[in-house]
Amino acid sequence: MTIHHEGYRTIGFTALVFGIINILSFNFCSESTPWLTITIFLVTLALFLFIISFFRVPNRKLTIDEKKIICPADGKVVVIEEITDVEYFNDKRIQVSIFMSPANVHQNRHPMSGEVIYNQYHKGKYLVAWHPKSSTENERWSVAVKNNYGTILYKQIAGALAKRICNYSKVGEQVNQTDEYGFIKFGSRVDVLLPVGTKVDVQLNQVVKGGVTVLASWA
């Protein structure tokens, strides 16, 4: 396991706050109320370890298969439905949405290899990630990739807690399946828009792993 580079500053700041709080607690409370000092230490340690775990990047055996579309994120499948996309395709698509809780790994990976043909950031609201309108009204970052099998679009969507979306894709670049393309800080969701007729290989409420679980198969 490694720590994602997006977490270095946050972890460093958290470590500084952790140290200051516990130094003050030890100096002013340890003699009169030692139980309070211990409680403060345990609570702040738990929070510090949680921040570290949030930016973890576990070692995994990634799934590489050009005939498959791989899950771009860890989390739980919360939506599988046919929608009309008004951002890019302007036609019907199958939307599969993965909700990422604060406890999930938050690194995002390309579901397939191909050329990035669309990359667009959208300002927006911060509705809770499971809100039906979060896909179109929340802050989000959309990427479309095309290869010989077809084109898919995937959106990193901010939520009530997630206030920063990091995206590393560029239009015109060639990307490889399961390569990292972004990171969402502190939970949210990723929507994948598939061509109608694509075989969806996940089910509602299924827990999936980014870069590992097969999301769909090309017809």
N, C-alpha and C positions, 0 to 999 in steps of 0.2 A: 504494500500500500504506500502511496505517496500523497503529498499535499498539493492541491492545485495552486498554481501561481496567483490566481485571483484572490486567494485567501491570505497571502503573506501579510499584507498591510492590516487586514482585519484581525488576524491572529496576534500580530505584534501589538496592536492597540489594546486588544483584550488582555494580553499578558501584562501590559503596563498597568491597566486599571486593576487587574487581579492583585498585582504586587502592592500597589498603593493602598487599596482597601485593607489588605491583610496586615500590612505594616502598621497602619493607623489602628486597626483593631487590636493588634498585639500590644501596642504601646499604651493604649488608653483603656482597654477592657480586660486584658488577661488577668490582672491581679484581682479586680473587684468582681468580675463576672466571666470566669474562664469558659463557662458553658456557651456564652454568647460568641466568644472568640472562635471556639470550635465550630459552632453552627455557621458563622459567617464564612469560615474557611471552607467547610464542606459544600455550602451552597455555591460560593463563587468558583470553587474547583469544578463542580458539576457543570456550571455554565461554561467555563473555559474549555472543558473537555468536549462539550457539545459543539462549541464553535469550531474546534479542531476537526471533529468528526464530520461536520457539515461540508468541509472542503476536502474531504478524503477522495482519493481516486484509487479504488481497489484494483488489484491485479486480476485480470479475467482472461479466459480463453474466448476471444471474440468470434462471432459467426460471420464468415465470408461466403456469400453465395449470390452470384449475379442474377439468379432467377427469383431471389427473395428480397423483400423489403424488411429491414431490421428496425427494431424499436429504437428511436433516437434518444430515449430517456428512461430512467428508472421511474417506477411509480405504479399506479393502478389505472386500468382502462375504465374510463367513466362515460365515454360516448362512443357509440358506433351507429352512424346514421347517414342517410343520403341528404345532402344539402345543395343549395345553389350558391356557388362561390361568386362573389361580386368584386373580389379584389384583383384576381389575375386571370382565371380561366373563363369566367362569365358563362359557366355551364354547370351541369350537375356533377357532383363529386361525392365520394364516400369519405366522410370525416371520422377519423379515429383519434380520440383525445386521451392523453395520459396525464393524470393528476400527480404532481410531485409534492409530497409532504416535506416539511422541514427535516425529517429524518432520512430522506432519500439522498442518494448520490445525485449531484446536480450538474454534472458534466453532460453535455449534449453531443451526440455523434451523428454523422451523416447516415441516413438509412440505406443509401445505395451509392454506387459510383456514378460519375457522370460530369457534365459541365454545369456550373452555376450560371443560370440564365436570368435570374431575378433575385434581387436582394434589397429589401425595403424596410426601413424603420418607420413605425407609426406611433405618434404620441397618442395618449388616451387616458382612460380612467384606471382605477385600481379596484374594480369589483372583485369579490371573492372568486377564486379560480373556477369554482364549479357553477358559477352563474351562467345561464344560457347565453347571455349577451357578451360574455367576456371575450369570446373569439373575435368579435367585430368591434367592440367598444373599448377594450382595455389597451394599455400600452403593449406593443407587440413588435416582433421582428420576424419578417417572413423571408424564406429562402425557397427558390424553385430550382430543381436539378433535373436535367434531361439526359437520357441515354437511349440506347437502341430499343429498349423495351417501352419507354414512355416517359412522362414527366410527372413528378409529384411536387407538392408544395408543403412545407412544414413551418409552423409558427411557434416561436417562443413567446409565451404570453405572461405578462406580469399579473400579480394578484394583489391581495390586500397586504401581504407581507413582503412579497418580492418587488423591490423598487429599483432593481438594476438588472438589465439584460445585457450580457456580453455576447457579441457575435463576431466571428473571425472570417466569415466568408466574403469573397469578392466575385463580382460578375466576371465571367470569362475564364475563371480558373477551373482546372480539372481536379475533382476530389475523389477520394477513395472511400469505399464503404467502411463504416465504423470509425473513420477519422474524426477527431474532435472538431466541432464547428462553433461551439459556444458554451455558455455557462449562465445559469439563472440563480441569483442570490436569494436565498431564503424562501424557497418553495413557490410553485405555481403550476403551469401545465404546458404541454406541447401538443399541438394539433397537427395531424398529418392528413392531407387531402389527396386521395387516391382516385385514379380513373374508375368510373363505373364499370363493373365487371371484374375488377380485381378481387381475388379470393382473399378474404380477411381470415387470418389464422389465429386471432386472439378473441377472447370473449369478454363481455362486460364484467367488471370487478376482478378481472385477472390481474395478478401482480406480475410485472414485467421488469426485465433488466435491459438497460440501454447497451446496445452493441452486441447483445446476446440473443434475446428473444426474437423469434421471427414474427413480424407484425402482419405481413401479407405476402402473397405469391403472385407473380405475373401470370396472367391467363395464357 
